[in-house]
Amino acid sequence: MSSDYDQDIEHLSDTLSSITAVINPDKLRERIADLSQQAGAPDLWDDGDNAQAVTSKLSHAQSQLETLETITQDLDDVRTMIEIAAEEDGEDADEIFSEVAQEVKRLSTEISELEIQTLLSGEYDERYAVVTIRAGAGGVDAADWAQMLLRMYLRWAEQHGYSVDIMDTSYAEEAGLKSATFQVNAPYSYGFLSVEGGTHRLVRISPFDNAARRHTSFAAVEVIPLIETTDKIEIPDSEIKVEVFRSSGPGGQSVNTTDSAVRMTHIPTGIVVSMQNEKSQIQNRAAALRVLKSRLLLVRQEEEHAKKRELAGDAKASWGDQMRSYVTHPYQKVKDLRSGYEVGNIDAVFDGDIDGFLHEGIRWRKQQEQQAAADNA
């Protein structure tokens, strides 16, 4: 029976070797040492944002190294278990092989997840993510759909132990949200969530339709990397228009008696950022400026990529705008229209179980990049 697992173990071992080569444990240890030195600086917390970023990166790097070392050891242990089982007979052997099967399944999942991290090699992939959800076509159903998406992403972050800052919420009059912006404070959250950008479509029996008819509604998701202090993004004051207003809650009710909310417009590009969830106008202005710079940073990156594609003669279109469909009636299915990945348990997806879509989206994107590189070679 041991031969039944030889191929599985060999495949896992080969995959782990490739992952180890990409991660480079020696360089990772050097990075941990450097971050540890930064984390030990006496003036670390003079800049709270930088301190949080340093400690978060340190924790992520330590976790990645520990995971790699643990999986490597566990894989060796499984080989030993197979050797022991081969020398046993009857129920003892069956019991050990049963445990081997469970370990192989677990290691396969963990190695697959670790492999995904090695595919996140983009310039900004390791950054925190700033996500904005906007209701699209569909009236009140679309506003409700935007709120459902917000809950889905917040649940995903909660399941992974990631802290989230809600930066802005604009409520619709009848139900749901016009828009919402939140920040995920975890290394590589931008890399993982970047594949969520695009239009999300919901098909369901509308709870707002007295005739119980099926409605289709849309919401747009934008994901940008959070700007860091080392990024060179300067915006002249003459290019920014700032408006202040009172924060609002559900139904348009005022939740603040002072004009603390801020709407910031970048005049040359027309990019608009609103912030109202901080306690003071100064805090909202600072948060709005940081998100505005993050969006401009991404615009600059996209312009550079477009120029490179033009120079390379790449005429391929980018991702289609509509990237995922969620159907609750007449059947239940969530399908990614790019990778083809789909699941039938729609309730689990709404509760934040979206890792499968993220992982397959990242793999799909990598395949597209490799194909484009091969076509232009």
LUMKE-815509 format. One record per residue (C-alpha): residue number from 0; residue in three letters; x, y, z. Coordinates in steps of 0.05 Angstrom, whole numbers. Layout:
// residues N
{seq: NUM&type: ALA&x: X&y: Y&z: Z}
...
This chain:
// residues 377
{seq: 0&type: MET&x: 0&y: 0&z: 0}
{seq: 1&type: SER&x: 59&y: 47&z: 12}
{seq: 2&type: SER&x: 69&y: 53&z: -64}
{seq: 3&type: ASP&x: 0&y: 84&z: -68}
{seq: 4&type: TYR&x: 27&y: 146&z: -33}
{seq: 5&type: ASP&x: 96&y: 149&z: -67}
{seq: 6&type: GLN&x: 71&y: 190&z: -125}
{seq: 7&type: ASP&x: 33&y: 238&z: -80}
{seq: 8&type: ILE&x: 94&y: 248&z: -35}
{seq: 9&type: GLU&x: 139&y: 258&z: -95}
{seq: 10&type: HIS&x: 93&y: 310&z: -124}
{seq: 11&type: LEU&x: 87&y: 348&z: -58}
{seq: 12&type: SER&x: 162&y: 345&z: -49}
{seq: 13&type: ASP&x: 175&y: 373&z: -118}
{seq: 14&type: THR&x: 125&y: 429&z: -107}
{seq: 15&type: LEU&x: 154&y: 445&z: -39}
{seq: 16&type: SER&x: 224&y: 448&z: -69}
{seq: 17&type: SER&x: 200&y: 499&z: -121}
{seq: 18&type: ILE&x: 167&y: 540&z: -66}
{seq: 19&type: THR&x: 230&y: 538&z: -23}
{seq: 20&type: ALA&x: 272&y: 562&z: -82}
{seq: 21&type: VAL&x: 226&y: 622&z: -92}
{seq: 22&type: ILE&x: 219&y: 640&z: -18}
{seq: 23&type: ASN&x: 294&y: 631&z: -5}
{seq: 24&type: PRO&x: 295&y: 617&z: 70}
{seq: 25&type: ASP&x: 364&y: 649&z: 78}
{seq: 26&type: LYS&x: 340&y: 715&z: 50}
{seq: 27&type: LEU&x: 276&y: 709&z: 90}
{seq: 28&type: ARG&x: 317&y: 702&z: 154}
{seq: 29&type: GLU&x: 357&y: 764&z: 135}
{seq: 30&type: ARG&x: 292&y: 802&z: 124}
{seq: 31&type: ILE&x: 267&y: 778&z: 193}
{seq: 32&type: ALA&x: 331&y: 801&z: 225}
{seq: 33&type: ASP&x: 325&y: 870&z: 192}
{seq: 34&type: LEU&x: 252&y: 878&z: 211}
{seq: 35&type: SER&x: 267&y: 855&z: 282}
{seq: 36&type: GLN&x: 320&y: 909&z: 287}
{seq: 37&type: GLN&x: 270&y: 961&z: 263}
{seq: 38&type: ALA&x: 217&y: 935&z: 311}
{seq: 39&type: GLY&x: 266&y: 942&z: 368}
{seq: 40&type: ALA&x: 281&y: 1016&z: 355}
{seq: 41&type: PRO&x: 263&y: 1059&z: 415}
{seq: 42&type: ASP&x: 228&y: 1111&z: 371}
{seq: 43&type: LEU&x: 188&y: 1059&z: 332}
{seq: 44&type: TRP&x: 120&y: 1083&z: 357}
{seq: 45&type: ASP&x: 133&y: 1156&z: 343}
{seq: 46&type: ASP&x: 102&y: 1140&z: 276}
{seq: 47&type: GLY&x: 43&y: 1094&z: 290}
{seq: 48&type: ASP&x: 28&y: 1076&z: 218}
{seq: 49&type: ASN&x: 101&y: 1057&z: 204}
{seq: 50&type: ALA&x: 105&y: 1018&z: 269}
{seq: 51&type: GLN&x: 43&y: 978&z: 252}
{seq: 52&type: ALA&x: 70&y: 964&z: 182}
{seq: 53&type: VAL&x: 138&y: 940&z: 210}
{seq: 54&type: THR&x: 109&y: 895&z: 263}
{seq: 55&type: SER&x: 58&y: 867&z: 214}
{seq: 56&type: LYS&x: 111&y: 852&z: 162}
{seq: 57&type: LEU&x: 155&y: 820&z: 215}
{seq: 58&type: SER&x: 98&y: 775&z: 239}
{seq: 59&type: HIS&x: 82&y: 755&z: 167}
{seq: 60&type: ALA&x: 154&y: 738&z: 151}
{seq: 61&type: GLN&x: 163&y: 697&z: 215}
{seq: 62&type: SER&x: 98&y: 660&z: 200}
{seq: 63&type: GLN&x: 119&y: 645&z: 129}
{seq: 64&type: LEU&x: 187&y: 617&z: 151}
{seq: 65&type: GLU&x: 155&y: 577&z: 207}
{seq: 66&type: THR&x: 103&y: 549&z: 158}
{seq: 67&type: LEU&x: 157&y: 529&z: 108}
{seq: 68&type: GLU&x: 199&y: 495&z: 162}
{seq: 69&type: THR&x: 139&y: 459&z: 192}
{seq: 70&type: ILE&x: 114&y: 433&z: 126}
{seq: 71&type: THR&x: 184&y: 408&z: 108}
{seq: 72&type: GLN&x: 189&y: 371&z: 174}
{seq: 73&type: ASP&x: 118&y: 343&z: 168}
{seq: 74&type: LEU&x: 132&y: 317&z: 98}
{seq: 75&type: ASP&x: 193&y: 280&z: 125}
{seq: 76&type: ASP&x: 150&y: 252&z: 182}
{seq: 77&type: VAL&x: 100&y: 225&z: 132}
{seq: 78&type: ARG&x: 155&y: 189&z: 95}
{seq: 79&type: THR&x: 177&y: 157&z: 161}
{seq: 80&type: MET&x: 105&y: 137&z: 176}
{seq: 81&type: ILE&x: 100&y: 102&z: 109}
{seq: 82&type: GLU&x: 164&y: 64&z: 122}
{seq: 83&type: ILE&x: 138&y: 42&z: 191}
{seq: 84&type: ALA&x: 71&y: 21&z: 162}
{seq: 85&type: ALA&x: 105&y: -20&z: 108}
{seq: 86&type: GLU&x: 137&y: -62&z: 163}
{seq: 87&type: GLU&x: 71&y: -73&z: 200}
{seq: 88&type: ASP&x: 13&y: -120&z: 185}
{seq: 89&type: GLY&x: -62&y: -120&z: 193}
{seq: 90&type: GLU&x: -98&y: -67&z: 233}
{seq: 91&type: ASP&x: -35&y: -32&z: 256}
{seq: 92&type: ALA&x: -14&y: -19&z: 184}
{seq: 93&type: ASP&x: -84&y: 2&z: 164}
{seq: 94&type: GLU&x: -87&y: 52&z: 222}
{seq: 95&type: ILE&x: -20&y: 83&z: 203}
{seq: 96&type: PHE&x: -39&y: 88&z: 129}
{seq: 97&type: SER&x: -105&y: 121&z: 149}
{seq: 98&type: GLU&x: -65&y: 173&z: 186}
{seq: 99&type: VAL&x: -19&y: 181&z: 126}
{seq: 100&type: ALA&x: -78&y: 194&z: 81}
{seq: 101&type: GLN&x: -102&y: 250&z: 127}
{seq: 102&type: GLU&x: -33&y: 280&z: 131}
{seq: 103&type: VAL&x: -23&y: 278&z: 56}
{seq: 104&type: LYS&x: -90&y: 314&z: 46}
{seq: 105&type: ARG&x: -72&y: 367&z: 98}
{seq: 106&type: LEU&x: -2&y: 379&z: 70}
{seq: 107&type: SER&x: -30&y: 384&z: -1}
{seq: 108&type: THR&x: -76&y: 441&z: 22}
{seq: 109&type: GLU&x: -21&y: 477&z: 61}
{seq: 110&type: ILE&x: 30&y: 471&z: 5}
{seq: 111&type: SER&x: -21&y: 497&z: -45}
{seq: 112&type: GLU&x: -35&y: 558&z: -1}
{seq: 113&type: LEU&x: 40&y: 570&z: 7}
{seq: 114&type: GLU&x: 49&y: 564&z: -68}
{seq: 115&type: ILE&x: -2&y: 620&z: -79}
{seq: 116&type: GLN&x: 41&y: 667&z: -38}
{seq: 117&type: THR&x: 100&y: 655&z: -85}
{seq: 118&type: LEU&x: 57&y: 679&z: -144}
{seq: 119&type: LEU&x: 47&y: 747&z: -111}
{seq: 120&type: SER&x: 109&y: 780&z: -139}
{seq: 121&type: GLY&x: 79&y: 845&z: -164}
{seq: 122&type: GLU&x: 109&y: 912&z: -145}
{seq: 123&type: TYR&x: 55&y: 927&z: -94}
{seq: 124&type: ASP&x: 29&y: 857&z: -77}
{seq: 125&type: GLU&x: 56&y: 858&z: -6}
{seq: 126&type: ARG&x: 20&y: 923&z: 11}
{seq: 127&type: TYR&x: -42&y: 932&z: 52}
{seq: 128&type: ALA&x: -106&y: 937&z: 11}
{seq: 129&type: VAL&x: -156&y: 994&z: 5}
{seq: 130&type: VAL&x: -222&y: 968&z: -22}
{seq: 131&type: THR&x: -280&y: 1010&z: -48}
{seq: 132&type: ILE&x: -348&y: 980&z: -64}
{seq: 133&type: ARG&x: -399&y: 1020&z: -104}
{seq: 134&type: ALA&x: -471&y: 1002&z: -120}
{seq: 135&type: GLY&x: -483&y: 999&z: -195}
{seq: 136&type: ALA&x: -545&y: 986&z: -238}
{seq: 137&type: GLY&x: -604&y: 956&z: -201}
{seq: 138&type: GLY&x: -633&y: 1009&z: -156}
{seq: 139&type: VAL&x: -645&y: 988&z: -84}
{seq: 140&type: ASP&x: -624&y: 917&z: -100}
{seq: 141&type: ALA&x: -556&y: 942&z: -122}
{seq: 142&type: ALA&x: -548&y: 982&z: -58}
{seq: 143&type: ASP&x: -566&y: 921&z: -17}
{seq: 144&type: TRP&x: -517&y: 880&z: -60}
{seq: 145&type: ALA&x: -461&y: 929&z: -44}
{seq: 146&type: GLN&x: -474&y: 920&z: 30}
{seq: 147&type: MET&x: -474&y: 844&z: 22}
{seq: 148&type: LEU&x: -406&y: 848&z: -13}
{seq: 149&type: LEU&x: -379&y: 892&z: 44}
{seq: 150&type: ARG&x: -401&y: 839&z: 94}
{seq: 151&type: MET&x: -370&y: 784&z: 52}
{seq: 152&type: TYR&x: -301&y: 817&z: 51}
{seq: 153&type: LEU&x: -304&y: 836&z: 125}
{seq: 154&type: ARG&x: -321&y: 763&z: 142}
{seq: 155&type: TRP&x: -262&y: 740&z: 99}
{seq: 156&type: ALA&x: -215&y: 787&z: 136}
{seq: 157&type: GLU&x: -243&y: 764&z: 203}
{seq: 158&type: GLN&x: -232&y: 690&z: 186}
{seq: 159&type: HIS&x: -159&y: 705&z: 171}
{seq: 160&type: GLY&x: -149&y: 748&z: 233}
{seq: 161&type: TYR&x: -137&y: 812&z: 193}
{seq: 162&type: SER&x: -155&y: 878&z: 224}
{seq: 163&type: VAL&x: -199&y: 925&z: 182}
{seq: 164&type: ASP&x: -210&y: 1000&z: 184}
{seq: 165&type: ILE&x: -276&y: 1024&z: 155}
{seq: 166&type: MET&x: -257&y: 1090&z: 124}
{seq: 167&type: ASP&x: -321&y: 1113&z: 91}
{seq: 168&type: THR&x: -393&y: 1090&z: 85}
{seq: 169&type: SER&x: -446&y: 1125&z: 44}
{seq: 170&type: TYR&x: -515&y: 1097&z: 58}
{seq: 171&type: ALA&x: -571&y: 1092&z: 7}
{seq: 172&type: GLU&x: -639&y: 1122&z: 26}
{seq: 173&type: GLU&x: -681&y: 1059&z: 26}
{seq: 174&type: ALA&x: -631&y: 1004&z: 42}
{seq: 175&type: GLY&x: -559&y: 984&z: 32}
{seq: 176&type: LEU&x: -500&y: 1026&z: 12}
{seq: 177&type: LYS&x: -483&y: 1074&z: -44}
{seq: 178&type: SER&x: -410&y: 1061&z: -30}
{seq: 179&type: ALA&x: -361&y: 1038&z: 24}
{seq: 180&type: THR&x: -285&y: 1041&z: 31}
{seq: 181&type: PHE&x: -244&y: 999&z: 79}
{seq: 182&type: GLN&x: -171&y: 983&z: 92}
{seq: 183&type: VAL&x: -145&y: 913&z: 105}
{seq: 184&type: ASN&x: -85&y: 917&z: 151}
{seq: 185&type: ALA&x: -46&y: 854&z: 131}
{seq: 186&type: PRO&x: 16&y: 842&z: 88}
{seq: 187&type: TYR&x: -2&y: 818&z: 18}
{seq: 188&type: SER&x: -76&y: 835&z: 27}
{seq: 189&type: TYR&x: -70&y: 877&z: -36}
{seq: 190&type: GLY&x: -39&y: 819&z: -74}
{seq: 191&type: PHE&x: -95&y: 772&z: -53}
{seq: 192&type: LEU&x: -153&y: 821&z: -61}
{seq: 193&type: SER&x: -128&y: 854&z: -125}
{seq: 194&type: VAL&x: -162&y: 798&z: -166}
{seq: 195&type: GLU&x: -229&y: 821&z: -138}
{seq: 196&type: GLY&x: -229&y: 885&z: -178}
{seq: 197&type: GLY&x: -285&y: 891&z: -228}
{seq: 198&type: THR&x: -361&y: 884&z: -232}
{seq: 199&type: HIS&x: -397&y: 833&z: -189}
{seq: 200&type: ARG&x: -466&y: 811&z: -213}
{seq: 201&type: LEU&x: -521&y: 784&z: -168}
{seq: 202&type: VAL&x: -582&y: 747&z: -194}
{seq: 203&type: ARG&x: -637&y: 733&z: -142}
{seq: 204&type: ILE&x: -710&y: 739&z: -124}
{seq: 205&type: SER&x: -712&y: 810&z: -100}
{seq: 206&type: PRO&x: -733&y: 819&z: -27}
{seq: 207&type: PHE&x: -756&y: 890&z: -47}
{seq: 208&type: ASP&x: -803&y: 866&z: -101}
{seq: 209&type: ASN&x: -874&y: 852&z: -77}
{seq: 210&type: ALA&x: -885&y: 808&z: -139}
{seq: 211&type: ALA&x: -824&y: 765&z: -119}
{seq: 212&type: ARG&x: -792&y: 772&z: -188}
{seq: 213&type: ARG&x: -720&y: 756&z: -205}
{seq: 214&type: HIS&x: -674&y: 817&z: -208}
{seq: 215&type: THR&x: -603&y: 827&z: -232}
{seq: 216&type: SER&x: -561&y: 878&z: -197}
{seq: 217&type: PHE&x: -489&y: 901&z: -202}
{seq: 218&type: ALA&x: -434&y: 929&z: -157}
{seq: 219&type: ALA&x: -364&y: 952&z: -174}
{seq: 220&type: VAL&x: -304&y: 933&z: -131}
{seq: 221&type: GLU&x: -240&y: 973&z: -134}
{seq: 222&type: VAL&x: -176&y: 949&z: -99}
{seq: 223&type: ILE&x: -115&y: 993&z: -92}
{seq: 224&type: PRO&x: -49&y: 985&z: -53}
{seq: 225&type: LEU&x: -40&y: 1030&z: 8}
{seq: 226&type: ILE&x: 13&y: 1082&z: -4}
{seq: 227&type: GLU&x: 76&y: 1080&z: 40}
{seq: 228&type: THR&x: 121&y: 1137&z: 63}
{seq: 229&type: THR&x: 174&y: 1116&z: 14}
{seq: 230&type: ASP&x: 129&y: 1127&z: -46}
{seq: 231&type: LYS&x: 143&y: 1191&z: -85}
{seq: 232&type: ILE&x: 73&y: 1218&z: -98}
{seq: 233&type: GLU&x: 69&y: 1294&z: -93}
{seq: 234&type: ILE&x: 4&y: 1331&z: -107}
{seq: 235&type: PRO&x: 5&y: 1407&z: -112}
{seq: 236&type: ASP&x: -49&y: 1440&z: -70}
{seq: 237&type: SER&x: -74&y: 1474&z: -133}
{seq: 238&type: GLU&x: -93&y: 1406&z: -161}
{seq: 239&type: ILE&x: -137&y: 1387&z: -101}
{seq: 240&type: LYS&x: -208&y: 1411&z: -86}
{seq: 241&type: VAL&x: -230&y: 1398&z: -14}
{seq: 242&type: GLU&x: -302&y: 1401&z: 10}
{seq: 243&type: VAL&x: -327&y: 1388&z: 80}
{seq: 244&type: PHE&x: -396&y: 1363&z: 102}
{seq: 245&type: ARG&x: -430&y: 1327&z: 159}
{seq: 246&type: SER&x: -424&y: 1252&z: 166}
{seq: 247&type: SER&x: -487&y: 1213&z: 150}
{seq: 248&type: GLY&x: -516&y: 1147&z: 171}
{seq: 249&type: PRO&x: -570&y: 1100&z: 145}
{seq: 250&type: GLY&x: -627&y: 1135&z: 110}
{seq: 251&type: GLY&x: -586&y: 1198&z: 103}
{seq: 252&type: GLN&x: -591&y: 1216&z: 177}
{seq: 253&type: SER&x: -537&y: 1260&z: 206}
{seq: 254&type: VAL&x: -491&y: 1225&z: 254}
{seq: 255&type: ASN&x: -445&y: 1284&z: 267}
{seq: 256&type: THR&x: -463&y: 1355&z: 286}
{seq: 257&type: THR&x: -399&y: 1384&z: 258}
{seq: 258&type: ASP&x: -372&y: 1387&z: 187}
{seq: 259&type: SER&x: -319&y: 1333&z: 198}
{seq: 260&type: ALA&x: -329&y: 1291&z: 135}
{seq: 261&type: VAL&x: -284&y: 1307&z: 76}
{seq: 262&type: ARG&x: -291&y: 1300&z: 1}
{seq: 263&type: MET&x: -226&y: 1308&z: -37}
{seq: 264&type: THR&x: -223&y: 1315&z: -113}
{seq: 265&type: HIS&x: -160&y: 1310&z: -155}
{seq: 266&type: ILE&x: -176&y: 1361&z: -209}
{seq: 267&type: PRO&x: -131&y: 1334&z: -266}
{seq: 268&type: THR&x: -158&y: 1263&z: -263}
{seq: 269&type: GLY&x: -226&y: 1274&z: -232}
{seq: 270&type: ILE&x: -212&y: 1222&z: -178}
{seq: 271&type: VAL&x: -257&y: 1233&z: -118}
{seq: 272&type: VAL&x: -245&y: 1207&z: -47}
{seq: 273&type: SER&x: -292&y: 1215&z: 11}
{seq: 274&type: MET&x: -276&y: 1202&z: 84}
{seq: 275&type: GLN&x: -324&y: 1209&z: 143}
{seq: 276&type: ASN&x: -309&y: 1154&z: 193}
{seq: 277&type: GLU&x: -253&y: 1188&z: 231}
{seq: 278&type: LYS&x: -271&y: 1232&z: 290}
{seq: 279&type: SER&x: -242&y: 1298&z: 265}
{seq: 280&type: GLN&x: -237&y: 1335&z: 199}
{seq: 281&type: ILE&x: -161&y: 1334&z: 205}
{seq: 282&type: GLN&x: -161&y: 1258&z: 210}
{seq: 283&type: ASN&x: -209&y: 1251&z: 152}
{seq: 284&type: ARG&x: -167&y: 1298&z: 109}
{seq: 285&type: ALA&x: -104&y: 1258&z: 124}
{seq: 286&type: ALA&x: -140&y: 1192&z: 108}
{seq: 287&type: ALA&x: -170&y: 1220&z: 44}
{seq: 288&type: LEU&x: -103&y: 1246&z: 20}
{seq: 289&type: ARG&x: -70&y: 1179&z: 33}
{seq: 290&type: VAL&x: -122&y: 1141&z: -7}
{seq: 291&type: LEU&x: -120&y: 1193&z: -62}
{seq: 292&type: LYS&x: -44&y: 1184&z: -67}
{seq: 293&type: SER&x: -54&y: 1108&z: -68}
{seq: 294&type: ARG&x: -102&y: 1113&z: -127}
{seq: 295&type: LEU&x: -55&y: 1159&z: -164}
{seq: 296&type: LEU&x: 1&y: 1110&z: -150}
{seq: 297&type: LEU&x: -39&y: 1055&z: -183}
{seq: 298&type: VAL&x: -58&y: 1100&z: -241}
{seq: 299&type: ARG&x: 16&y: 1114&z: -252}
{seq: 300&type: GLN&x: 32&y: 1039&z: -251}
{seq: 301&type: GLU&x: -25&y: 1024&z: -300}
{seq: 302&type: GLU&x: 0&y: 1079&z: -347}
{seq: 303&type: GLU&x: 71&y: 1050&z: -344}
{seq: 304&type: HIS&x: 44&y: 980&z: -360}
{seq: 305&type: ALA&x: 2&y: 1007&z: -417}
{seq: 306&type: LYS&x: 63&y: 1041&z: -446}
{seq: 307&type: LYS&x: 103&y: 976&z: -441}
{seq: 308&type: ARG&x: 47&y: 938&z: -476}
{seq: 309&type: GLU&x: 46&y: 991&z: -530}
{seq: 310&type: LEU&x: 121&y: 987&z: -540}
{seq: 311&type: ALA&x: 117&y: 911&z: -542}
{seq: 312&type: GLY&x: 61&y: 913&z: -592}
{seq: 313&type: ASP&x: 13&y: 876&z: -545}
{seq: 314&type: ALA&x: -58&y: 890&z: -570}
{seq: 315&type: LYS&x: -92&y: 842&z: -521}
{seq: 316&type: ALA&x: -150&y: 870&z: -481}
{seq: 317&type: SER&x: -147&y: 873&z: -406}
{seq: 318&type: TRP&x: -195&y: 835&z: -360}
{seq: 319&type: GLY&x: -268&y: 840&z: -375}
{seq: 320&type: ASP&x: -304&y: 887&z: -329}
{seq: 321&type: GLN&x: -355&y: 835&z: -306}
{seq: 322&type: MET&x: -314&y: 784&z: -269}
{seq: 323&type: ARG&x: -360&y: 743&z: -226}
{seq: 324&type: SER&x: -433&y: 722&z: -223}
{seq: 325&type: TYR&x: -471&y: 703&z: -160}
{seq: 326&type: VAL&x: -537&y: 667&z: -174}
{seq: 327&type: THR&x: -587&y: 647&z: -120}
{seq: 328&type: HIS&x: -646&y: 632&z: -166}
{seq: 329&type: PRO&x: -667&y: 588&z: -203}
{seq: 330&type: TYR&x: -603&y: 551&z: -180}
{seq: 331&type: GLN&x: -546&y: 568&z: -133}
{seq: 332&type: LYS&x: -478&y: 580&z: -161}
{seq: 333&type: VAL&x: -420&y: 630&z: -157}
{seq: 334&type: LYS&x: -376&y: 630&z: -218}
{seq: 335&type: ASP&x: -313&y: 669&z: -235}
{seq: 336&type: LEU&x: -318&y: 688&z: -308}
{seq: 337&type: ARG&x: -242&y: 691&z: -317}
{seq: 338&type: SER&x: -214&y: 630&z: -284}
{seq: 339&type: GLY&x: -277&y: 588&z: -291}
{seq: 340&type: TYR&x: -275&y: 570&z: -217}
{seq: 341&type: GLU&x: -344&y: 558&z: -188}
{seq: 342&type: VAL&x: -379&y: 533&z: -125}
{seq: 343&type: GLY&x: -450&y: 516&z: -107}
{seq: 344&type: ASN&x: -450&y: 535&z: -33}
{seq: 345&type: ILE&x: -468&y: 608&z: -43}
{seq: 346&type: ASP&x: -483&y: 620&z: 31}
{seq: 347&type: ALA&x: -411&y: 601&z: 49}
{seq: 348&type: VAL&x: -385&y: 650&z: -2}
{seq: 349&type: PHE&x: -429&y: 706&z: 26}
{seq: 350&type: ASP&x: -400&y: 688&z: 95}
{seq: 351&type: GLY&x: -329&y: 702&z: 70}
{seq: 352&type: ASP&x: -307&y: 635&z: 42}
{seq: 353&type: ILE&x: -274&y: 664&z: -20}
{seq: 354&type: ASP&x: -203&y: 637&z: -15}
{seq: 355&type: GLY&x: -216&y: 589&z: -73}
{seq: 356&type: PHE&x: -235&y: 647&z: -118}
{seq: 357&type: LEU&x: -175&y: 688&z: -96}
{seq: 358&type: HIS&x: -126&y: 630&z: -107}
{seq: 359&type: GLU&x: -153&y: 611&z: -175}
{seq: 360&type: GLY&x: -156&y: 684&z: -195}
{seq: 361&type: ILE&x: -83&y: 693&z: -177}
{seq: 362&type: ARG&x: -64&y: 629&z: -216}
{seq: 363&type: TRP&x: -105&y: 653&z: -276}
{seq: 364&type: ARG&x: -71&y: 721&z: -275}
{seq: 365&type: LYS&x: -2&y: 689&z: -272}
{seq: 366&type: GLN&x: -20&y: 645&z: -332}
{seq: 367&type: GLN&x: -43&y: 706&z: -371}
{seq: 368&type: GLU&x: 22&y: 743&z: -355}
{seq: 369&type: GLN&x: 64&y: 683&z: -376}
{seq: 370&type: GLN&x: 24&y: 675&z: -440}
{seq: 371&type: ALA&x: 32&y: 749&z: -456}
{seq: 372&type: ALA&x: 107&y: 744&z: -443}
{seq: 373&type: ALA&x: 112&y: 684&z: -489}
{seq: 374&type: ASP&x: 73&y: 718&z: -544}
{seq: 375&type: ASN&x: 118&y: 779&z: -541}
{seq: 376&type: ALA&x: 183&y: 740&z: -537}
